[in-house]
Structure formats: structure tokens, C-alpha cells
């Protein structure tokens, strides 16, 4: 049974995201992602004017003359939401926790997909895949996805992006538009991202909270890693300590950005103090300009 507080949150986000999709983002999602879902159809002999990158080198070598791959546009997209449900999502120093920001983002993306008659599914993960929601259409399905985002209680605390991305490859044989929503507090996942981005349109969403990058000026404080349980003492009254802490956190954040970019994956940066809708709108506009 869901608590009255959770039900209230779900209803509020359902109404809010529905309004955002129907006003701020009307048409943006469709213009950005429609046509990006393609499926291999056949090969034919190369003709002058064909793009070199479409040549099927294996077939060409076997038959002794160049052939190109032909694709057809899929009638519908499959949008997958890979949502990090690890314990670090419980952190927040603004009105929203990181996991609540992730839920709002996932809700907007799900509404956009359903509004355009696309399928949407979800993979909720920690250091293992905790729940898989197969892609489906329909408003009732969006309600289920949103409910799971807010009400699901993961059994584990850690983060394993490699496992989540590998699972996507196993359950989704067709090409998807997949949003990987996480704070990326994980190691050794770059190879998995590069591998997945070759098959799927993979987009990273890097979540953060302003409080992660600074220590309060309040004497000796005890901090705890939500995922590992490790505890650390800091003399937060010492300016040098605060600067070192901030520099380390900024380096870690930038490292995550570098890994995503090196994997040839778009990245949407969202913090809990900002507007999720504004961040998505900026990204959609960027994608539209890039397509021209």
C-alpha cells in the first residue's frame, strides 16, 4: 500500500509533468527524436552519390564490389529510462532529493513518449537491476512508471552502471532512445557506455545537488557515504579543508562529464536547485540545431 504522502507526490508530479509536456515541450520531442529510430532492411549495390559510411564492407569484400546497407524508419520509438535508485539519490539540500529530481525528469520523458504514441519502459537499478518495466504505450502505463519511481524501495545501496547498460542490451534487441539518469558515482563504466551507444541512442543525465560541492562552515562535522556507509570527519571551519573538499568534488563531477563525452554520448546536466523542464528544453533545442 502506498502512503498518503507518496500518493500526493505522484498526483502532483503527474499533473505537473502533463502540463509541461503539453505547453513548454509541445512538438520539441517529436522534432528531435522522430526518425532517429531506424532498422536494417537490406543491402543493395553501391550507386554514385551513396554515403561511404553506409557501405557494408563485409558483403562488399565477399562479392568483390561495393554494397551499401539500407535502413527503414521505424514507425514508433522505444524510449527506455535507466534510473539510478542507489542510496546516493537520497541526498538533497534543496526542495528535492536527487531521486525526486530523477523521478520528475523520467515522468516528463515518459509523458513525451506516450503523447507521441511511442513505447516507454524503465530499468531501475542499484548495483544490480532491481526492476524492469517492459516498454508499453498508454496513459495508464505512464501512471505505473511514475508510481514506481516514487514508491519503489530498492534492496541494495550501491551503483553499477555497467550492469544496467548490459541489461538494456539483453532485453531490448531493437534500437532504443535510452536516458541513463544517474549521479554516476561509479567506476569503470566507460567501455559499457561505448558498447551500448553503438546499438542504442544513449543519452546521459548527470544529476547533482549544490550541497555535494561544499562543506558548511560549522566546525568538526561527520559525513557518511550513503552507498558504502563509510564515515569521514572534516574540520569545516578550516578554509583550506573546505577548498580541498570542493576541488575534489568538482574534479569527480568533471571526470563523469569527460567519460560521457569520450563515449560519444550526449549529456544533460541537471541539479536539484534548477528546473528539470528548462534543462530538457535547452537540450531539445541543442539537438534541433545539430540536426540542421
C-alpha positions as CSV (number, residue, x, y, z in Angstrom):
1,X,0.0,0.0,0.0
2,X,1.2,3.5,-0.8
3,X,1.3,6.1,1.9
4,X,-0.9,9.2,1.5
5,X,2.3,11.3,1.2
6,X,3.6,9.2,-1.8
7,X,0.1,9.3,-3.4
8,X,0.1,13.1,-3.1
9,X,3.6,13.3,-4.7
10,X,2.6,11.0,-7.6
11,X,-0.6,13.0,-8.3
12,X,1.3,16.3,-8.1
13,X,4.1,15.2,-10.5
14,X,1.5,13.6,-12.8
15,X,-0.3,16.9,-13.2
16,X,2.8,19.0,-13.4
17,X,4.6,16.9,-16.0
18,X,1.5,16.6,-18.1
19,X,1.2,20.4,-18.2
20,X,4.9,20.8,-19.1
21,X,4.7,18.4,-21.9
22,X,1.5,20.0,-23.4
23,X,2.8,23.5,-23.2
24,X,6.6,24.1,-22.9
25,X,7.6,21.0,-24.9
26,X,4.8,20.6,-27.4
27,X,6.5,19.4,-30.6
28,X,10.1,19.5,-29.4
29,X,10.4,15.9,-28.5
30,X,8.9,14.8,-31.8
31,X,11.1,17.0,-33.9
32,X,14.2,15.9,-32.1
33,X,13.7,12.1,-31.8
34,X,11.3,11.2,-34.6
35,X,13.3,9.5,-37.3
36,X,16.2,8.6,-35.1
37,X,14.8,5.0,-34.7
38,X,16.0,3.0,-37.7
39,X,16.0,-0.7,-38.5
40,X,18.2,-2.6,-41.0
41,X,16.2,-3.7,-44.1
42,X,18.6,-5.0,-46.8
43,X,21.8,-4.4,-48.8
44,X,22.0,-3.2,-52.4
45,X,24.8,-2.5,-54.8
46,X,26.6,0.8,-54.4
47,X,25.5,3.7,-56.6
48,X,27.3,7.1,-57.2
49,X,26.1,9.5,-54.5
50,X,25.7,6.9,-51.7
51,X,27.4,7.8,-48.5
52,X,30.7,6.0,-47.9
53,X,29.7,5.3,-44.3
54,X,26.7,3.2,-45.4
55,X,29.0,0.7,-47.2
56,X,28.7,-2.9,-45.9
57,X,32.4,-3.8,-46.1
58,X,32.0,-7.5,-45.3
59,X,29.4,-8.0,-48.1
60,X,31.5,-5.9,-50.4
61,X,34.6,-7.9,-49.8
62,X,32.7,-11.2,-50.2
63,X,31.1,-10.3,-53.5
64,X,34.0,-8.2,-54.9
65,X,32.1,-5.0,-55.5
66,X,30.7,-2.3,-53.1
67,X,27.3,-2.8,-51.4
68,X,25.5,-0.4,-49.1
69,X,23.2,-1.0,-46.1
70,X,19.6,0.2,-46.4
71,X,17.6,1.1,-43.3
72,X,13.9,2.0,-42.8
73,X,12.5,4.4,-40.3
74,X,10.6,2.6,-37.5
75,X,7.0,3.6,-37.1
76,X,7.4,4.1,-33.3
77,X,10.3,4.7,-30.9
78,X,11.1,2.8,-27.9
79,X,12.1,5.1,-25.0
80,X,13.9,3.4,-22.1
81,X,14.5,5.1,-18.8
82,X,17.5,3.7,-16.9
83,X,17.1,5.2,-13.5
84,X,19.8,5.0,-10.7
85,X,18.0,4.1,-7.5
86,X,21.1,3.8,-5.3
87,X,21.3,5.3,-1.9
88,X,23.1,8.5,-3.0
89,X,19.8,9.5,-4.6
90,X,18.5,10.2,-1.0
91,X,20.8,13.2,-0.8
92,X,19.4,16.7,-1.2
93,X,19.9,20.2,0.2
94,X,17.2,21.9,-1.8
95,X,13.5,21.3,-2.0
96,X,14.1,18.0,-3.9
97,X,16.2,15.0,-3.3
98,X,18.3,13.8,-6.2
99,X,15.9,10.8,-6.7
100,X,12.9,13.1,-6.7
101,X,14.5,15.1,-9.4
102,X,15.2,11.9,-11.3
103,X,11.6,10.9,-11.0
104,X,10.4,14.2,-12.3
105,X,12.7,14.0,-15.3
106,X,11.7,10.4,-16.0
107,X,8.0,11.4,-15.8
108,X,8.4,14.2,-18.3
109,X,10.2,11.9,-20.8
110,X,7.6,9.2,-20.3
111,X,4.8,11.7,-21.0
112,X,6.5,12.9,-24.1
113,X,6.9,9.4,-25.4
114,X,3.3,8.4,-24.8
115,X,2.0,11.7,-26.2
116,X,3.8,10.8,-29.5
117,X,2.5,7.2,-29.5
118,X,5.9,5.8,-28.6
119,X,6.5,3.0,-26.1
120,X,8.3,3.7,-22.8
121,X,9.9,1.3,-20.4
122,X,12.2,1.5,-17.4
123,X,15.1,-0.2,-15.8
124,X,15.5,0.7,-12.1
125,X,19.0,-0.2,-10.9
126,X,21.4,0.0,-8.0
127,X,24.5,-2.3,-8.0
128,X,22.1,-4.7,-9.8
129,X,18.9,-4.4,-11.8
130,X,16.2,-4.1,-9.2
131,X,13.1,-3.8,-11.5
132,X,12.4,-4.0,-15.3
133,X,9.3,-2.4,-16.7
134,X,8.8,-3.6,-20.3
135,X,8.1,-0.9,-22.9
136,X,4.4,-0.2,-23.5
137,X,2.1,2.5,-24.7
138,X,-0.8,4.3,-22.9
139,X,-1.6,6.8,-20.2
140,X,-2.1,4.0,-17.6
141,X,1.4,2.7,-18.3
142,X,2.8,6.2,-17.7
143,X,1.0,6.2,-14.3
144,X,2.7,2.9,-13.4
145,X,6.1,4.2,-14.4
146,X,5.7,7.4,-12.3
147,X,4.4,5.4,-9.4
148,X,7.4,3.0,-9.4
149,X,9.8,6.0,-9.5
150,X,8.4,7.4,-6.3
151,X,7.3,4.3,-4.4
152,X,9.9,1.6,-5.3
153,X,12.2,0.6,-2.4
154,X,15.5,-0.8,-3.7
155,X,17.1,-3.7,-1.8
156,X,20.7,-2.5,-2.4
157,X,22.6,0.7,-2.0
158,X,25.5,0.7,-4.5
159,X,25.7,1.7,-8.2
160,X,26.7,-0.5,-11.1
161,X,26.2,1.3,-14.4
162,X,27.9,-1.4,-16.4
163,X,25.3,-4.0,-15.3
164,X,22.4,-1.7,-16.1
165,X,23.6,-0.9,-19.5
166,X,24.4,-4.6,-20.3
167,X,20.9,-5.5,-19.2
168,X,19.5,-2.9,-21.6
169,X,21.3,-4.7,-24.4
170,X,19.8,-8.1,-23.4
171,X,16.2,-7.0,-23.0
172,X,16.0,-4.5,-25.9
173,X,17.0,-6.1,-29.2
174,X,15.7,-3.2,-31.2
175,X,17.3,0.2,-31.2
176,X,16.0,2.5,-28.4
177,X,16.3,6.1,-27.3
178,X,17.6,5.5,-23.8
179,X,18.1,8.0,-21.0
180,X,20.7,7.0,-18.3
181,X,19.7,9.0,-15.3
182,X,22.3,8.9,-12.5
183,X,24.8,10.9,-10.5
184,X,27.4,8.5,-12.0
185,X,29.1,7.7,-8.6
186,X,30.5,4.6,-10.1
187,X,33.8,3.3,-11.6
188,X,34.8,1.5,-14.8
189,X,31.7,2.0,-16.9
190,X,33.2,3.8,-20.0
191,X,33.6,0.6,-22.0
192,X,29.9,-0.4,-21.4
193,X,28.7,3.0,-22.5
194,X,30.7,2.9,-25.7
195,X,29.4,-0.6,-26.5
196,X,25.8,0.4,-25.8
197,X,25.9,3.6,-27.7
198,X,26.8,1.6,-30.9
199,X,23.4,0.0,-30.8
200,X,21.2,2.5,-28.9
201,X,20.7,6.2,-28.9
202,X,22.1,6.6,-25.3
203,X,21.8,9.9,-23.5
204,X,23.4,10.5,-20.1
205,X,21.6,12.7,-17.5
206,X,24.1,13.8,-14.8
207,X,22.3,14.6,-11.5
208,X,23.9,16.7,-8.8
209,X,23.0,18.7,-5.7
210,X,24.7,22.0,-4.8
211,X,25.4,20.7,-1.3
212,X,27.6,18.0,-2.7
213,X,30.3,20.5,-3.6
214,X,30.7,22.4,-0.3
215,X,31.1,21.9,3.4
216,X,29.2,24.1,5.8
217,X,31.3,26.4,7.9
218,X,30.3,24.7,11.2
219,X,33.4,23.2,12.9
220,X,34.0,19.5,13.1
221,X,31.4,17.6,11.1
222,X,30.8,13.9,10.4
223,X,29.9,12.9,6.8
224,X,28.7,9.5,5.6
225,X,28.8,7.9,2.2
226,X,25.2,6.8,1.6
227,X,26.2,3.9,-0.6
228,X,29.2,2.4,1.3
229,X,28.4,3.6,4.8
230,X,32.0,5.0,5.2
231,X,32.3,7.9,7.6
232,X,34.7,10.8,7.5
233,X,35.4,13.7,9.8
234,X,36.2,17.2,8.4
235,X,37.2,20.4,10.1
236,X,34.7,22.5,8.2
237,X,35.8,25.7,10.0
238,X,39.2,25.4,8.2
239,X,39.1,27.3,4.9
240,X,41.8,25.1,3.3
241,X,39.8,22.0,4.1
242,X,36.7,23.4,2.5
243,X,38.6,24.4,-0.6
244,X,40.2,21.0,-0.9
245,X,36.8,19.3,-0.5
246,X,35.2,21.5,-3.1
247,X,38.1,20.9,-5.6
248,X,37.9,17.2,-5.2
249,X,34.1,17.1,-5.7
250,X,34.4,19.3,-8.8
251,X,37.1,17.0,-10.2
252,X,34.9,14.0,-9.7
253,X,32.0,15.7,-11.4
254,X,34.1,16.8,-14.4
255,X,35.5,13.3,-14.7
256,X,32.0,12.0,-15.2
257,X,31.4,14.5,-17.9
258,X,34.6,13.5,-19.6
259,X,33.7,9.8,-19.6
260,X,30.3,10.6,-21.2
261,X,31.8,12.8,-23.9
262,X,34.6,10.3,-24.6
263,X,31.9,7.6,-25.0
264,X,30.3,9.9,-27.7
265,X,27.2,10.3,-25.6
266,X,25.2,13.4,-25.1
267,X,24.9,14.7,-21.5
268,X,22.2,16.7,-19.9
269,X,23.3,18.3,-16.6
270,X,20.6,18.7,-14.0
271,X,20.9,19.8,-10.4
272,X,18.2,19.7,-7.7
273,X,18.1,23.5,-7.4
274,X,17.3,24.0,-11.1
275,X,14.4,23.4,-13.4
276,X,14.2,20.0,-14.9
277,X,11.9,21.3,-17.7
278,X,14.3,24.1,-18.6
279,X,17.2,21.7,-18.7
280,X,15.4,19.4,-21.1
281,X,14.1,22.3,-23.2
282,X,17.7,23.5,-23.7
283,X,18.8,20.0,-24.7
284,X,16.0,19.6,-27.2
285,X,16.9,23.0,-28.8
286,X,20.5,21.9,-28.9
287,X,19.5,18.7,-30.7
288,X,17.4,20.6,-33.1
289,X,20.2,22.9,-34.1
290,X,22.6,20.0,-34.5
291,X,20.2,18.3,-37.0
292,X,20.1,21.2,-39.3
